[in-house]
């Protein structure tokens, strides 16, 4: 923790007591704090660059306009000495990037469709008040409840203006300029073609593109055009790769996977005017009919047959069949799985099943 701005016990703005250092991104440090006035916990964010006061203040003002269940709420803005801070709603869980790295590397199409729908609702609410995110990526999406996968909230609207300017400067430069900016490198896989061409004039359709690129990643486990400087010409060509065959070979998943993929390709049209608006995407996603039954993790304990077996899980023994596994055709004793369970006799039954990391 050397070099961080605050340690536990520090008081910011005579009100917020730092309790935990959460981490940092390319542009800001993040802390868990206790609001001593309202007796609640919150998140405190401060830019690494203390000269960015004007941009940070404007970003905070913009983000405070957005009030929606799929957006982390901006609660306060504080100036304390020569530092300035954004106070944001505390979300108990983890970001989507962490979820994909530590729990499951891909989501089944039902979960991917649910994520897309909720992100569309959050962005639609922001677009209605003329707030554009410009840096939507897995690390800026919080999974409420972490492993319980109970909801999703978009974060970091509060640094939108700062991110826009840093990304714009990096993209306008050469390869070295781009790769030296952590913010730009993280955003690049989700950038729309017009963002690369003219960041200053990229608007709401660029956020819709980002939803498509992010959903492609959670569904397939891969970014649509890779990452790094070499992704730039592929993004500008805007030819979305097809779904890998393992994702469509199982008839229990193929129709829904194709339906989600159709939405992805609609979001990732090269012409911004050809993409749906966030509101239109919300309406289309309402026809996906995904399940909201809670997910749980389990471990395969028995697999006496090549097609079926049982997992141990918090809800008890769960019957598992290989036909219920997304993007895989086998299960083995000791494997960790992520699943939705439903009543069955004599054991509960799992569908869908995704192999865990």
C-alpha positions in Angstrom: 0.0 0.0 0.0 3.0 2.3 -0.3 2.3 5.5 -2.1 -1.5 5.4 -1.7 -3.3 8.7 -0.8 -5.0 7.5 2.3 -4.8 4.9 5.1 -7.5 3.5 7.5 -8.7 6.2 9.9 -8.1 9.2 7.7 -11.1 11.6 7.6 -12.1 13.3 4.3 -14.2 16.4 4.3 -14.9 16.1 8.1 -17.3 13.4 7.3 -15.9 10.3 5.5 -13.7 7.9 7.5 -11.5 5.7 5.4 -11.8 2.1 6.4 -10.3 0.1 3.6 -8.1 0.6 0.5 -10.0 -1.1 -2.3 -7.6 -0.6 -5.2 -6.8 1.6 -8.1 -7.4 1.9 -11.9 -5.6 3.9 -14.5 -7.0 7.2 -13.3 -8.1 6.9 -9.7 -7.7 5.4 -6.3 -10.7 3.8 -4.6 -11.5 3.4 -0.9 -14.2 2.1 1.3 -15.3 4.8 3.7 -17.9 5.2 6.5 -20.2 8.2 6.3 -20.2 9.5 9.9 -23.1 11.8 9.2 -25.6 9.3 7.8 -24.0 6.2 9.4 -23.5 4.2 6.2 -20.6 2.8 4.2 -19.8 4.2 0.7 -17.0 4.3 -1.8 -14.6 7.2 -2.1 -12.8 7.8 -5.4 -10.1 10.3 -6.1 -8.1 11.0 -9.3 -4.4 10.3 -9.3 -3.8 13.5 -11.2 -4.5 16.4 -8.7 -4.5 18.9 -11.6 -7.7 17.3 -13.1 -10.0 19.2 -10.7 -12.2 20.9 -13.3 -12.7 17.7 -15.4 -13.4 15.6 -12.3 -15.9 18.2 -11.0 -17.7 18.2 -14.3 -17.8 14.4 -14.5 -19.2 14.2 -11.0 -21.9 16.8 -11.9 -22.8 14.8 -14.9 -22.9 11.4 -13.2 -25.2 12.8 -10.4 -27.9 13.3 -13.1 -28.2 9.5 -13.5 -30.6 7.7 -11.1 -31.3 4.1 -12.0 -31.0 0.7 -10.3 -28.4 -0.5 -12.9 -26.1 2.5 -12.3 -24.0 3.1 -9.2 -25.3 6.2 -7.6 -23.2 9.3 -7.2 -23.8 10.5 -3.6 -21.5 13.4 -3.0 -18.6 15.5 -4.2 -16.0 16.7 -1.7 -13.1 19.1 -1.9 -10.6 18.8 0.9 -7.4 20.9 0.7 -5.9 20.4 -2.7 -7.7 17.1 -3.3 -11.1 16.3 -4.6 -13.3 13.2 -4.2 -16.4 11.5 -5.6 -18.5 9.6 -3.1 -20.4 6.7 -4.7 -22.8 4.0 -3.6 -21.1 1.0 -2.1 -21.9 -2.2 -4.0 -21.2 -5.4 -2.2 -19.8 -7.7 -4.8 -17.1 -7.7 -7.4 -16.6 -6.2 -10.9 -17.4 -8.3 -13.9 -13.8 -8.5 -15.0 -12.9 -10.1 -11.6 -15.9 -12.4 -11.9 -14.7 -13.7 -15.3 -11.1 -14.1 -14.2 -11.8 -15.8 -10.9 -15.1 -17.6 -11.1 -16.2 -18.5 -14.7 -14.4 -17.5 -17.9 -17.6 -17.3 -20.0 -21.3 -16.9 -19.3 -24.0 -19.1 -20.8 -26.2 -17.2 -23.2 -29.0 -16.8 -20.6 -26.6 -15.0 -18.2 -25.0 -13.0 -21.1 -28.5 -11.9 -22.2 -29.3 -10.8 -18.7 -26.1 -8.8 -18.4 -26.8 -7.1 -21.8 -30.3 -6.2 -20.8 -29.3 -4.7 -17.5 -26.4 -2.7 -19.1 -28.8 -1.4 -21.7 -31.2 -0.3 -19.1 -28.5 1.6 -17.2 -27.2 3.3 -20.3 -30.7 4.1 -21.5 -31.3 6.0 -18.2 -28.0 7.9 -18.6 -28.6 8.7 -22.3 -32.0 10.2 -21.4 -30.2 12.8 -19.4 -27.5 13.2 -22.0 -24.8 11.5 -20.1 -22.4 9.2 -22.1 -20.1 6.8 -20.4 -17.4 6.4 -23.0 -15.5 3.8 -21.0 -17.8 0.8 -20.6 -15.8 -2.4 -19.9 -16.0 -5.4 -17.6 -14.1 -3.7 -14.8 -16.7 -0.8 -14.8 -19.6 -3.2 -14.3 -20.2 -4.4 -10.7 -21.8 -7.8 -10.2 -24.0 -7.3 -7.1 -23.5 -10.1 -4.7 -20.4 -11.4 -6.4 -20.7 -15.2 -6.7 -24.5 -14.9 -6.1 -24.8 -12.9 -9.4 -27.9 -11.0 -8.2 -27.6 -7.8 -10.2 -25.5 -5.4 -12.2 -24.5 -1.8 -11.9 -22.4 0.4 -14.2 -19.8 2.4 -12.4 -17.4 5.2 -13.1 -19.7 7.6 -14.9 -17.9 10.0 -12.5 -14.6 9.9 -14.4 -16.2 9.9 -17.9 -14.9 13.3 -18.9 -11.4 12.5 -17.6 -11.4 9.1 -19.4 -12.6 10.7 -22.6 -9.7 13.1 -22.7 -7.0 10.7 -21.8 -8.3 8.1 -24.3 -8.7 10.7 -27.0 -5.1 11.9 -26.6 -3.7 8.3 -26.6 -5.7 7.2 -29.6 -4.7 10.3 -31.5 -1.0 9.5 -30.9 1.1 6.6 -32.1 1.3 3.0 -30.9 3.6 4.0 -28.1 1.2 6.7 -26.9 -1.7 4.2 -26.9 0.1 1.4 -25.1 1.5 3.7 -22.4 -2.1 4.7 -21.3 -3.6 2.1 -19.0 -7.0 3.7 -19.4 -6.8 3.7 -23.2 -5.6 0.1 -23.3 -8.4 -1.1 -21.1 -11.0 0.7 -23.1 -9.7 -0.2 -26.6 -11.3 -3.6 -27.0 -14.7 -2.0 -26.4 -14.2 1.2 -28.5 -16.4 1.9 -31.5 -14.8 2.7 -34.8 -15.9 6.4 -34.6 -14.3 6.6 -31.1 -10.9 5.7 -32.6 -11.5 8.1 -35.5 -12.7 11.1 -33.5 -13.1 10.6 -29.8 -14.5 14.1 -29.2 -17.5 13.4 -31.4 -18.2 9.9 -30.3 -21.6 9.9 -28.6 -24.4 7.6 -27.4 -24.0 5.0 -30.2 -20.5 4.4 -29.0 -21.9 3.2 -25.6 -24.2 0.8 -27.5 -21.2 -0.6 -29.4 -19.5 -1.2 -26.1 -22.4 -3.2 -24.8 -22.1 -5.4 -27.9 -18.4 -5.9 -27.5 -18.7 -6.6 -23.8 -21.5 -9.1 -24.4 -19.4 -10.8 -27.1 -16.6 -11.3 -24.6 -18.8 -12.7 -21.7 -20.5 -15.1 -24.2 -17.4 -16.4 -25.9 -14.5 -15.7 -23.5 -12.7 -13.6 -26.1 -12.7 -9.9 -27.0 -14.2 -9.6 -30.5 -11.1 -8.0 -32.0 -8.4 -8.9 -29.5 -6.6 -6.2 -27.6 -3.6 -3.8 -28.0 -2.8 -1.7 -31.0 -3.3 -4.5 -33.5 -7.0 -4.5 -32.7 -7.4 -1.0 -34.2 -7.8 -1.9 -37.9 -10.1 -4.8 -37.0 -12.3 -2.5 -35.0 -12.4 0.0 -37.8 -13.4 -2.8 -40.3 -16.3 -3.7 -37.9 -16.6 -7.3 -39.0 -17.8 -9.2 -35.9 -16.3 -12.7 -35.7 -18.9 -15.6 -35.9 -19.8 -17.5 -32.8 -17.4 -20.5 -32.2 -19.1 -23.8 -33.1 -19.1 -25.2 -29.5 -21.4 -22.4 -28.5 -24.1 -23.4 -31.0 -23.6 -27.2 -31.2 -25.9 -27.9 -28.2 -29.6 -27.5 -29.1 -30.4 -26.5 -25.6 -28.3 -23.3 -25.9 -28.1 -22.6 -29.7 -31.3 -20.6 -30.2 -30.7 -18.3 -27.3 -27.0 -17.9 -28.2 -27.9 -16.9 -31.7 -30.6 -14.5 -30.4 -28.0 -12.8 -28.2 -25.5 -12.8 -31.0 -28.0 -11.1 -33.3 -28.2 -8.3 -30.7 -24.4 -8.1 -30.5 -24.1 -7.7 -34.2 -26.8 -5.0 -34.2 -24.9 -3.1 -31.6 -21.7 -3.4 -33.5 -22.7 -1.9 -36.8 -20.0 0.3 -38.3 -22.4 3.1 -39.0 -23.5 4.6 -35.6 -26.9 5.5 -37.0 -27.5 1.8 -37.9 -27.2 0.7 -34.3 -30.2 0.5 -32.0 -30.5 3.2 -29.3 -30.1 2.0 -25.7 -33.8 2.4 -25.3 -34.5 0.2 -28.4 -32.0 -2.3 -27.1 -33.8 -2.5 -23.8 -37.1 -3.2 -25.6 -35.5 -6.0 -27.7 -33.8 -7.6 -24.7 -37.2 -7.8 -23.0 -38.1 -10.6 -25.5 -35.1 -12.8 -24.4 -37.0 -14.4 -21.5 -33.9 -15.4 -19.4 -34.2 -16.8 -16.0 -33.5 -14.8 -12.8 -33.3 -17.8 -10.5 -30.2 -17.4 -8.3 -27.0 -19.2 -9.4 -24.8 -21.3 -7.2 -21.4 -23.1 -7.4 -20.9 -26.8 -6.8 -18.4 -29.6 -7.3 -19.0 -32.8 -9.3 -18.9 -35.6 -6.6 -20.1 -38.6 -8.6 -20.1 -39.3 -12.3 -21.0 -43.0 -12.7 -22.1 -42.6 -16.3 -20.6 -40.8 -19.2 -23.7 -38.6 -19.5 -24.8 -37.8 -16.0 -23.9 -37.5 -12.4 -24.3 -35.5 -9.2 -22.7 -32.3 -7.8 -22.5 -31.2 -4.2 -23.8 -27.7 -3.7 -25.1 -25.5 -0.9 -28.7 -26.6 -1.8 -27.7 -30.3 -1.5 -27.0 -33.0 -4.1 -27.8 -31.7 -7.7 -28.4 -33.9 -10.7 -26.2 -32.9 -13.7 -26.3 -34.0 -17.3 -23.7 -33.2 -19.9 -26.4 -31.9 -22.3 -26.9 -29.1 -19.8 -23.3 -27.9 -19.9 -22.6 -24.8 -22.0 -19.7 -24.9 -24.4 -18.5 -28.3 -23.2 -19.4 -31.9 -23.7 -18.1 -33.6 -20.6 -17.9 -33.4 -16.8 -15.5 -35.1 -14.4 -15.4 -35.7 -10.7 -13.8 -32.8 -8.9 -14.7 -30.2 -11.5 -16.2 -26.9 -10.1 -19.4 -25.8 -11.9 -21.7 -22.8 -11.9 -25.4 -23.5 -12.3 -29.0 -22.7 -11.7 -30.8 -25.5 -9.8 -34.5 -26.4 -10.0 -36.7 -28.8 -8.0 -36.5 -32.5 -9.0 -37.0 -35.9 -7.5 -35.0 -37.4 -5.9 -32.5 -34.6 -6.4 -32.5 -31.0 -7.6 -31.6 -30.6 -11.3 -29.0 -28.2 -12.8 -29.5 -26.1 -15.9 -27.6 -24.3 -17.3 -24.2 -25.6 -16.2 -21.0 -23.6 -16.8 -17.6 -25.0 -15.9 -15.9 -22.8 -13.3 -12.4 -21.4 -13.4 
